[in-house]
Amino acid sequence: MHYTNDSHHLYYKSMRLRGDSPFPIIKLVGGPWFYVHSLFLFLCVMISIIILLRQLKNSSFRFRMQISMMVAGLLIPIIANYYYINGLSSYGIDFGPVSMSITFIFHGAALLTFQMFNVAPIARDTVFESMKEGVIVLNQQGLIVDYNHGMRKVIPLLDKHTIGKSITSVLNGNHHLREIINLKQDSDFTCSINGDMVHYHIGFSPVFNKSNLPIGQIITFADVTERVLMLEKLKQLASLEGLTQILNRTFFIKKSEILFDALSRKGGSVSVIMFDIDHFKNVNDNFGHEAGDAVIMLVANTAKEYIREGDLLGRYGGEEFILCLPNTALSTAYELADVIRGKVSESIAEVNGEKISVTCSIGVTHASIEAGDRGHAIPSKH
C-alpha cells in the first residue's frame, strides 16, 4: 500500500513541504490505510511487551535486566508515534525513524551485552521446572534458595514466601522428612499424595563455588513408586506357590523363623497343623494331573477360608500343607483342624464332568515358648 500510494492515495492523501519551519520538513497527510497500518504496528508492539512482562516475574535478575531493556526499547517508538500522530512533535517532525534507532540500541545491548542469544540459562530454567523429580536448593545455613514445581507435591507449603526461610521451619509438621534432611544422607521416603502412597529416593548433592568451597546443597526427590511396587510384586510372586497362591515351602519356613524369633524374644505359644491329601497318587493315576491340580486347589482354598490375619499357610510338599498359628491354644488348633478335615471331605472337585471327592489326614502340635528360648523351629526337612 505504501509503495503503490501514487495509484490510490490510500496510505498518504497528500505529501508537501511545510513552509513554516526553519528547514524543509515534509508534511504527510495520512490516509485510511496509514491508520490501519499504525494500529497494526501498535498492537504488535503491545503484544510483544505483554509477552515480555509475563516472563519478568519468574525470571532471574539477569533475565529481568534483559527483559526490561527490551520493553524499554519497545516503548520508545510508541511514545514517539503518539506525539507525531497527535501533532505534538516540533514542526510535525516524524520521530519514528529516530525512535527506532534508539530501540535498536536498547535491543542490541540486551541481546549482546547480556548474551541473550545464549540459550543455556533459558534451557536450564525450562528443564528445572519441567523435571519430574522434585528439586530444592538450600544454602549453607539451610535456607531455601530455590525449588521446582515437582517439589510442591512433596512439600505443599512451598511458595514464593518460603524462599529465604529455613527448611526445618517449613517442615515443622513433618518430623520424619525433617530428620532425613538434617542427616543429609541418601534415604528412602514414603508419603501420601492425594490418598496414594508415593515412594521417593532422596539424594543430596553439594554445591561449590568457583573456589571449590561448599555454598549449599541440592536435594532431589526421585519418584521410585513404580520400582517399589514392581519389587513388592516380584517379592510376592517369589513367595507364593504358583498353583494355590499360598506360601511356598521356602518362604513359609522363612516367615515361620521370623515368627519363632519374635516369640523367643517375648515369649508365647504356637500351634502347628500339618495335613496331606489321602491317596493323592490314585487321583493322578485315575483322573490325570489336571484333576490332581483341581483337588490341591480345593484343599488349599478350603484352608484359606479359616486362617486369621497373622496365621501362616503354606504348601509344604506335593499334596502336603502346613498351618502355623501363633498364640493359639492346642484345643483351638484341634477344632480348626477338625473343621478343615470335615469341609475337605464334604467338598467335591469337578473336572471334565468327573466329580472327585477326597479326604485328608491331619496332625496337630503345640508349643509354649519362654522368653529367650530358641529351641523351637519349623523343620526345613522331613
Beta strands, then each sheet from edge to edge (+ up, - down):
strand 1: 12-17
strand 2: 26-30
strand 3: 134-139
strand 4: 144-147
strand 5: 187-193
strand 6: 196-208
strand 7: 214-223
strand 8: 268-277
strand 9: 312-315
strand 10: 320-326
strand 11: 349-351
strand 12: 354-356
strand 13: 360-369
sheet 1: 1+ 2-
sheet 2: 4+ 3- 7+ 6- 5+
sheet 3: 9+ 10- 8+ 13-
sheet 4: 11+ 12-
end
